[in-house]
């Protein structure tokens, strides 16, 4: 007998990362699908009201990111429990990724996902746009995890912390500009 009854195959970190990324994509896509379903509630609003509300939320989000406005974000302010990953690593990585991808069971420190969710809700666009947006949200979170895994640099945390404020400001301004161009075109 090659394996004893309690033996488990070793788990490679890159496999766990792939399962985690898949969970992120599923979670982001599901959240976007739910937002799309609910977006029908905004359809009766005149387009000018919806566009104005999207731009107002985007401006508020950008102002929050730049520190001009103090605004608490609505979030479930608790981390996903560590025991999710301890019992079954692959299944736990999928669950953790899914929950993180939905954005409803963890900290979300940036305004961008909220601006994006409200824009999807108010725009009442095509389903494929919502699904691609959700998948892109999950992919962005997966990219962050993959880059962290690939960097493996002891000084990485300090370097990331130093770069975050300018990156966050640039992201907020880029998102605001893109939204304005898309909605005013």
N, C-alpha and C positions, 0 to 999 in steps of 0.2 A: 504494500500500500504506500503510495507516494506521499499522501497527506494525512496527517492526524485529524481526528474529528473536529478539533477546535481551531485548526489551521485556517488562516485567511491569507489570500494572496496579498503581497505588498502593494500598497497604493502609491502610484507616482504622483508627484505634485502637479505635473502638467495635465494629468488626467482629471484631477480634482478641479483644476482651474477651468478646464474645458466644460465639465459638468456644471460648475458654478456659472460660467458665462452663458451656457444654454438656459439655465434657470433665470438669469437676468433678462435675457431676450424674451423668454416666455412671460415673465412678470410684467415687463414694460409693454409688451404687445397686448396682454390681457387688460391692463389698466387703460390703455388707449382705446380698446374696444368698448369698455364700459363707459368711458367719457364720450365716445362717439354715440353710443346708444342714448345717453342722457342729453346729448347736444340737441336732440329734437325739441327739447323744452325751450331752447333759445330761438328756434326757428321763427316763431311769431314776431319777434322783435324786428323792427326795421333794420336793414343792413347798416345804415349810418349810425344807429345806436350801438350795434354790435361792434363795429369798427372803432368807434369812439371809446367803448369800454375796454377793448383789447389794448388800444394805445395807452389808455390811462393806467391800466394794470402794468403794462410794460414799462412805462415811465416810473411808476411807483417801485417796481422791482429793481430797475436800474439805480434809482436813487437810494434804495435800501442797500444794494451791493456796494455803492460808493460811500456808504456811511452818512449820507445826508439825512436819512430818515431812520428812526428806530421803530421797527415793526416786527413783533413776534410772528413767526410762521406757524400756521396750524399744522401740527405734526404729532405723531405718536412718539413721544419723547422717551423711548426705551429701546435698548439694543435687543437684537435677536439673541436668545439665550445660548450660551456656549454648548449646552448639552445637545443641541441640534446637530452639531458636528461630531460629537463624541461617540454616539452609539453606532451609527453607520455613516462612514465618511462620505461616500459618494451620494447616497440619498440625502444626507444632511447638507452637502454642498449644493445639491439641486434645490432643496427647500430654502436654504439660506439665500441662494441667488434669486429664486423666485420672489421671496418676500422682500428682498432688497430691490429687485426690479420693479415691483409694484409701487414702492415708495411709501407704503402705508404702515409699515411696522418697523420703522427705524428713523434715525435722525436724518433730516434733510436740511442742510445748513444754507443752501443757495436758494435764491428767489426764482431762478430760471425754471425749474420744473413746475412751479406753481403758475408762473406766467404762461408757460407752454400748455399746461392743462386747461387753464381758463381760455386761452386762445383757441384750443381745439373745441372746447365746449361752446364758446360763443360763435365761432366761425361756421359750425355745422357743415363742414366740408365733406368730401367723399370718404368712404370707409377706408379705401386704400391709403389715403393720406394719413389718416389717424393711425392705422396699423404700422405704416412705415415710420411714423413719428415715434410710436411706442417702441418699436424695435430699435430705432436709433438711440433712444434714451437708454435702453438696456445695453446696447453695444457701447455707448459711452462709458457706462459704469463698468462694463467688462474690460474696456481698454485701460481704464484706471487700474484695475486689479492686475491685468497682464503686465502693464508697465512696472508696477510695483514688484511683481514676481521676477521680471526680467532684470531689473536694475540691481537688486541685492547689494546695495551700497550702504555702509553703516552711516554715512553722512547724508543719506537721502532725505530723511525726515526734516532735518534742519534746512536743507536746500529747498524742499517743497514748501515749507512754512514761510520762507523768505520770499518765494515767488508768488504765493497765492493772492495777495491783495491786488497786484497789477494784473494778473491773469483774470481774476474775478471781475475787475472793472472793465477790462477789455472785452470780456465775454458779455457782460451786461450791455455795454454800448453797441456791440456787434449785433446782439439779439434785438435790441431796440431798433436799430437802423434797418435790419432785415425785415422786421415786422412792419415798420412804417412803409418801406418800399413795396412790400407785398400787398399791404392793405390799401395803399394809395394808388397803386397801378391800375 
